[in-house]
Amino acid sequence: MLSDGVQPYLKRRGFTKSGSLFRRRRGSLSDLIGFQANWHNDVTPWHAFFVNVGVGLSAEIDAPCPGHHCQVHPRDGYLLDRRWESVVNDLPYQLRFDHTTDMTSFSAELCSGIASTLEKLERIDSTAALERYAVGNDPLIQYEKTCCYLAATDDIETLTIYVALLRDWVGHQDRWSIFSRQISAATGSWASTLREQGLLDPVDRPDSFTVGS
């Protein structure tokens, strides 16, 4: 179905196929359309799948952030990473077909849904728009990369708002100490400013020792 019904449509839109994933470059951005099989397919009389979509891999975001091999700000990833029904509300949570399904019509409906999704994704047309989306909608996804980019571009106002949002979401959990360390590493010299505002944990200091101890 993907090869015959979906690939020709997405190829015309600039996508290339790798298994069940379709990717394309769009300026400094990268788009993803992925098809994920339902985990119950082996025991059901029908076949179902989910549609995942993403926008990310901006070269403009990666460029200011050194050390992509580190966990602090990995090079790969999508700042928009969602199922298609969360992008276009009237699209189905999953799609199903069986041996009675008219696959030509089914593929046409699928491509129509993809078209509606791409229309929304393409509104994110720049690195700045992608960062605004990440800050406002998916704050926990690739948060190190977002913090790194905002710090590297000296956008301290947005960085402060973003880290404050992360602290509101995660600050009461034990894992916040991990978040705080990773944000400190990603934001470099701006980390001290964030600590002064009470948004990051203080730097651990070794215990002092008296002479002869």
C-alpha positions as CSV (number, residue, x, y, z in Angstrom):
1,M,0.0,0.0,0.0
2,L,2.8,2.4,0.9
3,S,4.8,1.7,-2.2
4,D,1.9,1.8,-4.7
5,G,-0.6,4.2,-3.0
6,V,1.4,6.6,-0.9
7,Q,5.0,6.8,-2.2
8,P,4.0,8.4,-5.6
9,Y,2.1,11.1,-3.8
10,L,4.8,11.9,-1.3
11,K,7.5,11.7,-3.9
12,R,5.8,14.5,-5.7
13,R,5.9,16.5,-2.5
14,G,9.7,16.0,-2.2
15,F,9.8,12.9,0.1
16,T,12.0,9.9,-0.2
17,K,11.1,6.5,1.3
18,S,13.1,4.4,3.7
19,G,11.0,1.4,4.8
20,S,7.9,2.8,6.4
21,L,9.4,6.3,6.9
22,F,9.3,9.2,4.4
23,R,11.6,12.2,4.8
24,R,12.3,15.4,3.0
25,R,14.5,18.5,3.4
26,R,12.6,21.8,3.4
27,G,15.1,24.6,3.5
28,S,16.9,24.3,6.9
29,L,14.2,22.0,8.2
30,S,13.4,18.3,7.8
31,D,9.9,16.7,7.6
32,L,9.0,13.2,8.6
33,I,5.9,11.1,7.8
34,G,6.1,7.7,9.5
35,F,3.7,4.7,9.5
36,Q,3.7,2.6,12.7
37,A,2.0,-0.8,12.8
38,N,-0.5,-1.5,15.6
39,W,1.1,-3.9,18.1
40,H,-2.1,-6.1,18.0
41,N,-1.9,-6.8,14.2
42,D,-0.8,-10.4,14.7
43,V,-4.0,-11.3,16.6
44,T,-6.6,-9.3,14.8
45,P,-8.5,-9.9,11.5
46,W,-7.6,-6.5,10.3
47,H,-4.4,-4.5,9.9
48,A,-4.1,-1.2,11.6
49,F,-1.4,1.5,11.8
50,F,-0.7,5.0,13.2
51,V,0.7,8.0,11.3
52,N,3.6,9.8,13.0
53,V,4.8,13.2,11.8
54,G,7.8,15.4,12.7
55,V,9.6,18.6,11.9
56,G,13.1,19.1,13.0
57,L,16.8,18.5,12.2
58,S,17.3,22.2,11.5
59,A,20.8,23.0,10.5
60,E,20.4,26.4,12.0
61,I,19.7,24.8,15.4
62,D,22.5,22.3,15.1
63,A,25.2,24.8,14.0
64,P,25.5,26.8,17.3
65,C,25.5,23.7,19.5
66,P,28.8,21.9,19.6
67,G,29.4,18.3,20.8
68,H,26.5,16.6,18.9
69,H,27.9,13.3,20.0
70,C,27.0,14.1,23.6
71,Q,23.7,13.4,25.2
72,V,23.4,17.0,26.1
73,H,22.3,18.1,22.7
74,P,22.0,15.2,20.2
75,R,22.2,16.1,16.5
76,D,19.2,14.0,15.4
77,G,15.7,14.6,16.5
78,Y,12.4,16.3,15.8
79,L,11.2,19.3,17.8
80,L,7.7,18.6,16.5
81,D,7.1,14.9,17.1
82,R,3.4,13.9,17.1
83,R,0.7,11.7,15.8
84,W,-1.1,13.2,12.9
85,E,-4.5,13.5,14.7
86,S,-2.9,15.9,17.2
87,V,-1.9,18.2,14.3
88,V,-5.2,17.9,12.4
89,N,-8.0,17.2,14.9
90,D,-10.5,15.4,12.6
91,L,-8.0,12.7,11.5
92,P,-8.4,9.2,12.9
93,Y,-6.3,7.9,15.8
94,Q,-5.5,4.8,13.7
95,L,-6.4,3.4,10.3
96,R,-7.6,-0.1,9.6
97,F,-8.0,-2.2,6.5
98,D,-8.7,-5.9,5.8
99,H,-9.1,-8.2,2.8
100,T,-12.5,-6.5,1.9
101,T,-11.1,-3.0,1.8
102,D,-11.0,-1.1,-1.5
103,M,-7.3,-0.2,-1.3
104,T,-7.4,2.4,-4.0
105,S,-10.0,4.4,-2.1
106,F,-8.3,3.8,1.2
107,S,-5.0,5.1,-0.2
108,A,-6.7,8.1,-1.6
109,E,-8.2,9.0,1.7
110,L,-4.9,8.4,3.4
111,C,-3.2,10.8,1.0
112,S,-5.9,13.4,1.6
113,G,-5.2,13.2,5.4
114,I,-1.5,13.5,4.7
115,A,-2.2,16.6,2.6
116,S,-4.1,18.3,5.5
117,T,-1.2,17.4,7.8
118,L,1.4,18.8,5.5
119,E,-0.5,22.0,5.2
120,K,-0.2,22.5,9.0
121,L,3.5,21.4,9.1
122,E,4.5,23.7,6.3
123,R,3.2,26.7,8.4
124,I,6.4,26.1,10.4
125,D,8.6,27.6,7.7
126,S,11.8,28.7,9.6
127,T,14.0,27.8,12.5
128,A,12.4,30.6,14.6
129,A,8.9,29.2,13.9
130,L,10.1,25.7,14.9
131,E,11.5,27.0,18.1
132,R,8.4,28.9,19.0
133,Y,6.4,25.7,18.4
134,A,8.8,23.7,20.6
135,V,8.6,26.2,23.4
136,G,4.8,26.5,23.2
137,N,3.7,23.0,22.5
138,D,6.3,20.2,23.1
139,P,8.5,21.6,25.9
140,L,9.9,18.2,26.9
141,I,10.9,17.0,23.5
142,Q,14.6,17.7,22.7
143,Y,14.7,20.2,25.5
144,E,18.5,20.2,25.6
145,K,18.7,21.2,22.0
146,T,16.1,24.0,22.4
147,C,18.0,25.4,25.4
148,C,21.3,25.1,23.6
149,Y,20.0,27.0,20.6
150,L,18.3,29.8,22.6
151,A,21.4,30.3,24.7
152,A,23.7,30.2,21.6
153,T,21.6,32.9,19.9
154,D,21.4,35.0,23.2
155,D,17.6,34.8,23.2
156,I,17.7,35.0,27.0
157,E,14.0,36.2,27.2
158,T,12.7,33.1,25.5
159,L,15.2,30.8,27.3
160,T,14.0,32.1,30.7
161,I,10.4,31.5,29.8
162,Y,11.2,28.1,28.5
163,V,13.2,26.9,31.5
164,A,10.6,28.3,33.8
165,L,8.0,26.2,32.0
166,L,10.2,23.1,32.3
167,R,10.7,23.8,36.0
168,D,6.9,24.2,36.5
169,W,6.3,20.8,34.7
170,V,9.2,18.8,36.2
171,G,10.6,20.8,39.1
172,H,8.7,18.8,41.8
173,Q,9.9,15.4,40.5
174,D,13.2,13.7,41.5
175,R,14.3,13.8,37.8
176,W,14.5,17.6,38.0
177,S,18.1,17.3,39.2
178,I,19.0,15.6,35.8
179,F,17.1,18.2,33.9
180,S,18.9,21.0,35.8
181,R,22.4,19.5,35.1
182,Q,21.6,19.0,31.4
183,I,20.2,22.5,30.9
184,S,23.2,23.9,32.7
185,A,25.5,22.1,30.3
186,A,23.5,23.1,27.3
187,T,23.2,26.8,28.1
188,G,26.8,27.5,29.0
189,S,27.5,30.9,30.3
190,W,23.7,31.7,30.5
191,A,23.3,28.9,33.2
192,S,24.5,31.3,35.9
193,T,21.9,33.8,35.0
194,L,19.2,31.1,35.2
195,R,20.5,30.0,38.6
196,E,20.4,33.6,39.8
197,Q,16.7,33.6,38.9
198,G,16.1,30.4,40.8
199,L,15.3,28.4,37.7
200,L,18.2,25.9,38.0
201,D,19.7,24.1,41.0
202,P,22.8,25.6,42.6
203,V,26.1,24.1,41.5
204,D,27.3,21.4,43.9
205,R,30.4,22.5,45.8
206,P,32.8,20.2,47.6
207,D,32.6,20.3,51.4
208,S,35.2,22.6,53.0
209,F,37.9,21.1,55.2
210,T,39.7,22.7,58.1
211,V,43.4,22.5,58.5
212,G,44.5,19.2,59.9
213,S,41.2,17.5,59.1
